[in-house]
Amino acid sequence: MSINYGERIPNNVGLGDDRVLQRALEHWQPKFLDWWRALGPVDFQSADVFLRTAIGVDQQGWASYGTVKMPDYRWGIFLAEPGPDRRIGFGDLLGQPVWQQVPGEHRSTLRRLIVTQGDTEPASVEQQRMLGHTCPSLYDLRNLFQVNVEEGRHLWAMVYLLHAYFGRDGREEAEQLLERHSGDSDKPRILNTFNEPIDDWLSFFMFTYFTDRDGKYQLKSLAESGFDPLSRTCRFMLTEEAYHMSVGLTGILRIVQRTVEVMKELGTDDPARIRDAGAIDLATLQRYMNFWFSSSLDLFGAEVSSNAATTFANGIKGRADEASYADHDASKESFRLEQPTADGRIGEEDVPMRSALNEVLRRAYVGDCGVGVRRWNRIVRKGGFETELRLPSPRFNRTIGVWAGQSYGPDGARLEFDAFARQRAGWLPSDADRGFVKALMRQVREPGKIAGWIAPPERGINNLPVEYAYVTLS
């Protein structure tokens, strides 16, 4: 397939003048489109969708709006503008010039980080591919598709790095990004959270709030990298990731708003009566939060990590917002880390700061997650109810790190194994919960109409009214 590089693939990487990169993408692009048609949004490839497309990195260029069919979306390749005389900002190479090519000694580490990040992008599209059939409104359907096409663009961003800087190995890795599939028993996605099914919109909003927020912190850490093309790529991706998180934040907020309205109408917070009225009770919301928050915590990795220490020391992956720290070397600092003791108590140990950087990142993430929870709880209190949504303890329901497989409840208290096993099912979404939520999922396709389990949005997209026909369905 021949590609018009100037028009078909907006970019600021000189694609039109790079014959080697052109040949690599000419080989990969048709496979990407085959993947999109097979595993992208099911049955909506011919719909006209009001989408935002990045055609440049400046204020006017990164958000160009128009109606387009998704397979015709222009998945561009953009790097943030280079910083003048940029230097490595942390680790043993602090102050040295950043790299414009991949250092041979760090080649495998950088490739692994880029592949892992790239693997998450098509994974989330695959997880969400059936949701269009149950959209609560055309406004929400458009937002789902905006998230999907931008995850596709983020895949292009990582594939560009693999093709441009990693030769044959990179091209093979780019092919495999389209061969692994979410939930596939033979070729699953690399990280477990991206193999979890997302077959209702409550899960979609939880994913975009909690899991995409993990993505924010991973991108922020990679944006500090001494490998400048990776840093610049991630800095631009962060502009789009913010929108994905806002979809989750406002989606959950609107569900809480509708639930509180029903609670006020009924004069009760009884889950059974709220469900009978067609809203999602707060207890079910809490169980979904418990699941997606704890699963997303695992994405940061083990609390003590030699890989984290090495990538920091070598200037490959820093801390999010590295400039906010006073000590960019961190080789003489220690970090007080909680962990379980052999007799079942919770102990503390000082570990080298560089080895604890996964936990540093995770704690920043936990604090960030709390911002939305407080907003949701303000709606509940404003409605006159005392129920409070809470983030579960980071010890709860973990499968990676020192808390993996341990018997801790959502409040962080340790339980005997039998007691934990009896109660665990009540802290996470049950089959009955999932069945109830799925039963509410009915497609609403009339402009301005909204499903009964979620409140309308406060405003539309790009100054258009909420009633606008954001998606034209045949």
Secondary structure per residue as TSV (DSSP state, phi and psi in degrees):
chain	resnum	aa	ss	phi	psi
A	1	M	-	360.0	129.3
A	2	S	-	-88.0	139.4
A	3	I	-	-118.0	132.0
A	4	N	-	-82.2	101.1
A	5	Y	T	-69.6	-31.0
A	6	G	T	-73.0	-36.9
A	7	E	T	-99.6	-44.3
A	8	R	T	-74.2	-35.9
A	9	I	S	-125.1	89.0
A	10	P	-	-56.0	136.3
A	11	N	B	-159.9	160.9
A	12	N	S	-128.8	34.0
A	13	V	S	-114.3	13.8
A	14	G	-	67.5	36.4
A	15	L	G	-60.3	-38.1
A	16	G	G	-63.4	-20.8
A	17	D	G	-105.3	3.1
A	18	D	-	-111.7	94.5
A	19	R	H	-65.9	-35.9
A	20	V	H	-64.5	-46.0
A	21	L	H	-66.9	-37.3
A	22	Q	H	-58.8	-46.8
A	23	R	H	-62.8	-39.7
A	24	A	H	-64.5	-44.0
A	25	L	H	-73.0	-31.7
A	26	E	H	-61.6	-31.6
A	27	H	H	-77.0	-35.7
A	28	W	H	-88.0	-36.0
A	29	Q	H	-58.9	-44.6
A	30	P	H	-60.5	-34.6
A	31	K	H	-68.9	-36.1
A	32	F	H	-61.5	-45.6
A	33	L	H	-65.4	-37.3
A	34	D	H	-61.0	-43.4
A	35	W	H	-62.5	-44.4
A	36	W	H	-60.4	-45.1
A	37	R	H	-67.8	-32.8
A	38	A	H	-83.7	-37.7
A	39	L	H	-124.7	3.8
A	40	G	S	-80.6	-166.5
A	41	P	S	-52.9	121.3
A	42	V	T	-73.9	128.8
A	43	D	T	73.3	13.1
A	44	F	-	-123.1	17.5
A	45	Q	T	-68.1	-25.7
A	46	S	T	-97.3	1.2
A	47	A	S	-74.6	145.0
A	48	D	E	-86.9	123.4
A	49	V	E	-124.3	135.9
A	50	F	E	-81.1	102.7
A	51	L	E	-122.3	155.1
A	52	R	E	-94.9	128.8
A	53	T	E	-122.7	133.5
A	54	A	-	-82.6	122.3
A	55	I	-	-121.1	4.6
A	56	G	-	-171.9	173.9
A	57	V	S	-104.5	-3.2
A	58	D	S	-85.9	-179.2
A	59	Q	T	-57.6	-38.3
A	60	Q	T	-83.8	-27.0
A	61	G	T	-86.6	-25.2
A	62	W	S	-83.3	-9.6
A	63	A	-	-136.8	81.5
A	64	S	E	-103.7	119.3
A	65	Y	E	-98.6	146.3
A	66	G	E	-180.0	171.1
A	67	T	E	-94.2	130.8
A	68	V	E	-151.8	150.0
A	69	K	E	-81.7	136.9
A	70	M	G	-56.5	-41.0
A	71	P	G	-63.0	-18.0
A	72	D	G	-93.3	0.6
A	73	Y	-	-57.7	140.6
A	74	R	-	-92.6	94.8
A	75	W	-	-76.7	94.2
A	76	G	-	-84.2	173.5
A	77	I	B	-123.7	113.5
A	78	F	-	-133.0	139.3
A	79	L	-	-117.7	140.8
A	80	A	-	-58.8	155.0
A	81	E	-	-58.4	142.2
A	82	P	-	-68.2	145.5
A	83	G	-	-82.2	145.5
A	84	P	T	-69.1	126.4
A	85	D	T	49.6	46.6
A	86	R	-	-66.1	137.5
A	87	R	B	-120.7	155.0
A	88	I	-	-63.5	132.0
A	89	G	-	-103.0	11.6
A	90	F	S	-164.9	166.5
A	91	G	G	78.8	-163.6
A	92	D	G	-70.9	-20.1
A	93	L	G	-102.1	20.1
A	94	L	T	-50.4	127.0
A	95	G	T	91.7	-10.8
A	96	Q	S	-79.1	155.1
A	97	P	B	-60.9	144.0
A	98	V	-	-69.0	162.6
A	99	W	B	-94.6	135.3
A	100	Q	S	-96.0	-13.5
A	101	Q	S	-125.7	162.9
A	102	V	-	-76.7	121.3
A	103	P	-	-64.0	134.9
A	104	G	G	-55.5	-38.7
A	105	E	G	-71.0	-16.1
A	106	H	G	-112.2	10.6
A	107	R	H	-60.1	-50.0
A	108	S	H	-68.0	-36.9
A	109	T	H	-66.9	-46.2
A	110	L	H	-64.3	-39.8
A	111	R	H	-62.9	-41.5
A	112	R	H	-63.0	-43.5
A	113	L	H	-64.2	-41.8
A	114	I	H	-68.2	-41.2
A	115	V	H	-64.0	-42.8
A	116	T	H	-63.3	-44.1
A	117	Q	H	-64.1	-45.4
A	118	G	H	-62.4	-33.4
A	119	D	H	-65.9	-27.8
A	120	T	H	-73.3	-25.1
A	121	E	H	-70.5	-56.3
A	122	P	H	-67.3	-26.3
A	123	A	H	-58.7	-46.0
A	124	S	H	-68.0	-33.3
A	125	V	H	-61.9	-43.8
A	126	E	H	-64.5	-40.3
A	127	Q	H	-61.2	-33.8
A	128	Q	T	-100.9	10.5
A	129	R	T	-66.2	-23.5
A	130	M	T	-96.5	-5.6
A	131	L	G	-67.1	-24.7
A	132	G	G	-57.8	-28.6
A	133	H	G	-70.4	-14.6
A	134	T	G	-127.2	26.7
A	135	C	-	-62.2	138.5
A	136	P	S	-76.0	-13.0
A	137	S	-	-169.8	165.8
A	138	L	H	-68.1	-31.0
A	139	Y	H	-59.6	-46.6
A	140	D	H	-70.2	-36.5
A	141	L	H	-61.0	-42.5
A	142	R	H	-62.3	-42.1
A	143	N	H	-63.3	-40.2
A	144	L	H	-58.0	-47.8
A	145	F	H	-68.4	-32.9
A	146	Q	H	-62.9	-45.4
A	147	V	H	-60.2	-44.0
A	148	N	H	-61.9	-48.8
A	149	V	H	-67.7	-31.5
A	150	E	H	-75.1	-31.6
A	151	E	H	-63.7	-38.0
A	152	G	H	-62.0	-39.0
A	153	R	H	-67.5	-35.8
A	154	H	H	-65.8	-33.6
A	155	L	H	-61.9	-45.3
A	156	W	H	-57.0	-39.4
A	157	A	H	-60.6	-45.0
A	158	M	H	-71.9	-36.7
A	159	V	H	-65.6	-36.9
A	160	Y	H	-57.3	-47.6
A	161	L	H	-61.5	-41.7
A	162	L	H	-64.5	-43.9
A	163	H	H	-70.3	-40.3
A	164	A	H	-79.0	-26.5
A	165	Y	H	-126.4	-4.8
A	166	F	S	-125.7	13.2
A	167	G	H	55.6	-143.2
A	168	R	H	-61.0	-40.8
A	169	D	H	-58.5	-41.2
A	170	G	H	-65.5	-41.7
A	171	R	H	-63.4	-39.2
A	172	E	H	-66.4	-39.5
A	173	E	H	-65.3	-38.2
A	174	A	H	-63.5	-37.0
A	175	E	H	-64.2	-42.2
A	176	Q	H	-69.0	-23.4
A	177	L	H	-61.9	-25.0
A	178	L	T	-95.7	-6.9
A	179	E	T	-97.8	-30.5
A	180	R	-	-76.3	145.6
A	181	H	-	-135.3	145.5
A	182	S	T	-59.3	125.1
A	183	G	T	79.4	-0.6
A	184	D	-	-70.4	124.8
A	185	S	S	-68.9	-26.6
A	186	D	S	-91.7	-38.6
A	187	K	S	-132.8	69.7
A	188	P	-	-73.7	165.6
A	189	R	-	-66.2	158.8
A	190	I	S	-65.7	-42.0
A	191	L	S	-103.0	134.7
A	192	N	G	-58.5	-39.1
A	193	T	G	-57.0	-29.0
A	194	F	G	-87.1	6.7
A	195	N	G	-108.2	-1.5
A	196	E	S	-74.0	138.3
A	197	P	-	-69.8	142.8
A	198	I	-	-125.2	90.9
A	199	D	-	-119.0	18.8
A	200	D	S	-148.2	160.4
A	201	W	H	-74.5	-22.1
A	202	L	H	-64.7	-42.5
A	203	S	H	-64.2	-38.9
A	204	F	H	-61.2	-45.2
A	205	F	H	-68.1	-37.0
A	206	M	H	-64.0	-42.4
A	207	F	I	-62.1	-47.5
A	208	T	I	-70.7	-24.9
A	209	Y	I	-80.8	-50.9
A	210	F	I	-88.4	-47.7
A	211	T	I	-77.7	-41.2
A	212	D	H	-64.7	-25.5
A	213	R	H	-70.2	-35.1
A	214	D	H	-58.2	-43.0
A	215	G	H	-56.9	-38.5
A	216	K	H	-57.4	-46.1
A	217	Y	H	-72.6	-33.7
A	218	Q	H	-66.6	-42.6
A	219	L	H	-65.5	-39.0
A	220	K	H	-62.1	-38.8
A	221	S	H	-68.1	-41.7
A	222	L	H	-72.7	-25.7
A	223	A	T	-65.6	-17.9
A	224	E	T	-85.8	-4.9
A	225	S	-	-58.2	147.4
A	226	G	S	-72.2	-16.0
A	227	F	B	-82.6	100.2
A	228	D	H	-61.2	-41.7
A	229	P	H	-58.4	-37.6
A	230	L	H	-66.4	-44.1
A	231	S	H	-58.9	-47.1
A	232	R	H	-68.8	-36.4
A	233	T	H	-61.9	-46.4
A	234	C	H	-69.0	-34.1
A	235	R	H	-62.5	-37.8
A	236	F	H	-74.6	-36.6
A	237	M	H	-60.1	-32.0
A	238	L	H	-62.4	-27.9
A	239	T	H	-65.2	-33.5
A	240	E	H	-85.7	-31.4
A	241	E	H	-63.3	-31.7
A	242	A	H	-60.3	-37.8
A	243	Y	H	-66.3	-39.9
A	244	H	H	-60.2	-42.7
A	245	M	H	-66.4	-34.4
A	246	S	H	-68.9	-30.9
A	247	V	H	-61.1	-42.5
A	248	G	H	-68.4	-45.3
A	249	L	H	-58.0	-51.9
A	250	T	H	-75.1	-30.0
A	251	G	H	-63.0	-47.6
A	252	I	H	-66.4	-39.8
A	253	L	H	-57.9	-42.5
A	254	R	H	-69.2	-33.7
A	255	I	H	-66.3	-46.1
A	256	V	H	-60.0	-43.4
A	257	Q	H	-56.6	-47.4
A	258	R	H	-66.8	-40.0
A	259	T	H	-62.0	-43.6
A	260	V	H	-65.6	-37.1
A	261	E	H	-58.6	-44.7
A	262	V	H	-66.3	-40.4
A	263	M	H	-60.3	-41.3
A	264	K	H	-67.7	-40.8
A	265	E	H	-62.0	-39.7
A	266	L	H	-86.1	-20.4
A	267	G	T	70.2	33.7
A	268	T	-	-156.2	157.3
A	269	D	-	-111.7	20.5
A	270	D	-	-66.3	118.1
A	271	P	H	-56.7	-38.0
A	272	A	H	-65.1	-42.6
A	273	R	H	-69.7	-34.8
A	274	I	H	-66.5	-41.6
A	275	R	H	-64.0	-42.3
A	276	D	H	-60.0	-28.9
A	277	A	T	-85.1	1.7
A	278	G	T	87.2	17.7
A	279	A	-	-114.0	169.0
A	280	I	-	-98.7	118.0
A	281	D	-	-67.9	154.7
A	282	L	H	-66.2	-28.3
A	283	A	H	-65.1	-38.8
A	284	T	H	-67.8	-42.7
A	285	L	H	-55.4	-43.1
A	286	Q	H	-62.0	-41.4
A	287	R	H	-66.6	-38.3
A	288	Y	H	-64.9	-40.1
A	289	M	H	-60.0	-45.5
A	290	N	H	-55.6	-41.5
A	291	F	H	-70.2	-53.6
A	292	W	H	-72.4	-32.3
A	293	F	H	-66.9	-48.1
A	294	S	H	-67.0	-37.7
A	295	S	H	-64.2	-39.9
A	296	S	H	-69.0	-32.0
A	297	L	H	-59.4	-34.5
A	298	D	H	-63.7	-25.5
A	299	L	T	-65.0	-17.6
A	300	F	T	-80.4	-13.9
A	301	G	-	90.5	-174.6
A	302	A	-	-66.5	150.7
A	303	E	S	-62.6	-39.6
A	304	V	S	-112.1	120.6
A	305	S	-	-140.8	119.6
A	306	S	H	-70.2	-31.2
A	307	N	H	-63.2	-43.3
A	308	A	H	-61.8	-42.2
A	309	A	H	-62.7	-42.4
A	310	T	H	-69.1	-44.7
A	311	T	H	-65.1	-32.6
A	312	F	H	-70.0	-48.0
A	313	A	H	-57.5	-37.6
A	314	N	T	-88.9	6.1
A	315	G	T	74.6	20.1
A	316	I	S	-90.9	-44.8
A	317	K	S	-138.5	123.4
A	318	G	-	-101.4	-163.1
A	319	R	-	-91.0	152.2
A	320	A	T	-59.5	135.6
A	321	D	T	55.5	52.0
A	322	E	G	-54.0	-33.8
A	323	A	G	-62.6	-19.1
A	324	S	G	-78.5	-9.3
A	325	Y	-	-93.9	148.6
A	326	A	S	-82.3	-36.9
A	327	D	-	-107.3	108.9
A	328	H	S	-91.7	-1.9
A	329	D	S	-89.9	-48.0
A	330	A	-	58.4	18.6
A	331	S	S	-85.3	-17.3
A	332	K	S	-109.3	-2.1
A	333	E	-	-85.8	159.0
A	334	S	E	-127.4	166.2
A	335	F	E	-132.7	129.1
A	336	R	E	-83.0	116.4
A	337	L	E	-116.3	129.6
A	338	E	E	-79.3	141.2
A	339	Q	E	-160.5	157.1
A	340	P	E	-72.6	144.9
A	341	T	-	-96.8	169.4
A	342	A	T	-63.3	-29.2
A	343	D	T	-92.2	12.5
A	344	G	S	91.3	-2.4
A	345	R	-	-83.2	174.7
A	346	I	E	-105.4	117.8
A	347	G	E	-108.4	174.7
A	348	E	E	-129.4	146.7
A	349	E	E	-145.3	141.5
A	350	D	E	-86.8	124.4
A	351	V	E	-121.3	156.1
A	352	P	E	-56.9	136.0
A	353	M	G	-54.5	-43.1
A	354	R	G	-61.4	-31.4
A	355	S	G	-78.0	-15.4
A	356	A	G	-104.1	15.9
A	357	L	H	-69.5	-27.7
A	358	N	H	-60.5	-40.6
A	359	E	H	-72.1	-34.6
A	360	V	H	-59.3	-45.4
A	361	L	H	-66.0	-40.7
A	362	R	H	-64.2	-40.1
A	363	R	H	-65.9	-38.1
A	364	A	H	-63.0	-40.1
A	365	Y	H	-62.7	-44.5
A	366	V	H	-59.8	-44.0
A	367	G	H	-61.7	-39.0
A	368	D	H	-66.5	-40.7
A	369	C	H	-60.2	-33.3
A	370	G	H	-65.0	-22.5
A	371	V	H	-61.6	-47.3
A	372	G	H	-66.9	-38.9
A	373	V	H	-60.4	-39.9
A	374	R	H	-64.8	-37.1
A	375	R	H	-65.4	-41.9
A	376	W	H	-64.2	-40.8
A	377	N	H	-67.8	-29.5
A	378	R	H	-62.3	-34.9
A	379	I	H	-66.1	-41.3
A	380	V	H	-63.6	-46.6
A	381	R	H	-65.9	-39.4
A	382	K	H	-61.8	-28.8
A	383	G	T	-78.1	-6.4
A	384	G	T	93.1	17.9
A	385	F	-	-114.9	153.9
A	386	E	-	-101.0	-7.7
A	387	T	-	-57.3	139.2
A	388	E	-	-130.1	126.3
A	389	L	-	-77.3	140.4
A	390	R	-	-138.1	142.5
A	391	L	-	-68.0	134.7
A	392	P	-	-70.1	162.3
A	393	S	-	-60.0	143.1
A	394	P	T	-61.3	-10.4
A	395	R	T	-81.4	-17.0
A	396	F	T	-80.9	132.9
A	397	N	T	59.6	37.6
A	398	R	-	-92.4	146.3
A	399	T	S	-119.9	-3.8
A	400	I	S	-132.9	138.2
A	401	G	S	97.7	-170.9
A	402	V	T	-67.9	-20.0
A	403	W	T	-95.8	-0.6
A	404	A	T	-60.9	131.0
A	405	G	T	72.9	8.5
A	406	Q	-	-89.7	160.1
A	407	S	-	-99.5	77.5
A	408	Y	B	-121.0	136.8
A	409	G	-	-80.7	175.5
A	410	P	T	-59.2	-24.2
A	411	D	T	-84.1	-0.1
A	412	G	S	89.1	-2.9
A	413	A	-	-79.8	139.1
A	414	R	B	-78.4	141.5
A	415	L	-	-125.5	155.2
A	416	E	-	-61.3	149.6
A	417	F	H	-57.7	-42.8
A	418	D	H	-62.8	-43.0
A	419	A	H	-64.6	-39.9
A	420	F	H	-63.2	-44.9
A	421	A	H	-62.4	-36.9
A	422	R	H	-68.5	-36.3
A	423	Q	H	-93.4	-19.4
A	424	R	H	-56.0	-41.6
A	425	A	H	-62.4	-27.1
A	426	G	H	-79.4	-10.9
A	427	W	H	-97.6	-10.6
A	428	L	S	-123.6	159.0
A	429	P	-	-58.6	127.8
A	430	S	-	-88.1	171.1
A	431	D	H	-59.8	-36.1
A	432	A	H	-66.5	-40.3
A	433	D	H	-59.9	-49.5
A	434	R	H	-63.9	-37.7
A	435	G	H	-65.3	-41.1
A	436	F	H	-63.0	-47.9
A	437	V	H	-62.8	-43.4
A	438	K	H	-63.4	-32.8
A	439	A	H	-65.8	-25.6
A	440	L	H	-77.8	-18.7
A	441	M	-	-77.6	102.1
A	442	R	-	-129.9	132.8
A	443	Q	-	-66.0	128.1
A	444	V	-	-112.3	116.2
A	445	R	-	-121.0	7.8
A	446	E	S	-89.7	130.1
A	447	P	T	-53.1	131.0
A	448	G	T	87.1	-13.0
A	449	K	-	-86.5	148.3
A	450	I	-	-134.4	140.2
A	451	A	-	-59.4	154.4
A	452	G	T	-73.9	-10.8
A	453	W	T	-95.5	2.1
A	454	I	S	-143.1	141.0
A	455	A	-	-77.3	155.8
A	456	P	-	-64.4	155.4
A	457	P	-	-70.5	158.1
A	458	E	S	-72.4	-31.6
A	459	R	S	-149.6	162.4
A	460	G	-	-86.5	-162.7
A	461	I	S	-98.9	134.2
A	462	N	T	52.4	45.0
A	463	N	T	69.2	11.1
A	464	L	-	-85.8	156.0
A	465	P	-	-72.0	158.6
A	466	V	T	-58.6	-31.1
A	467	E	T	-76.5	-4.2
A	468	Y	S	-61.7	145.3
A	469	A	-	-81.6	83.5
A	470	Y	-	-68.5	-24.1
A	471	V	E	-132.9	130.8
A	472	T	E	-102.5	112.7
A	473	L	-	-99.6	137.9
A	474	S	-	-82.0	360.0
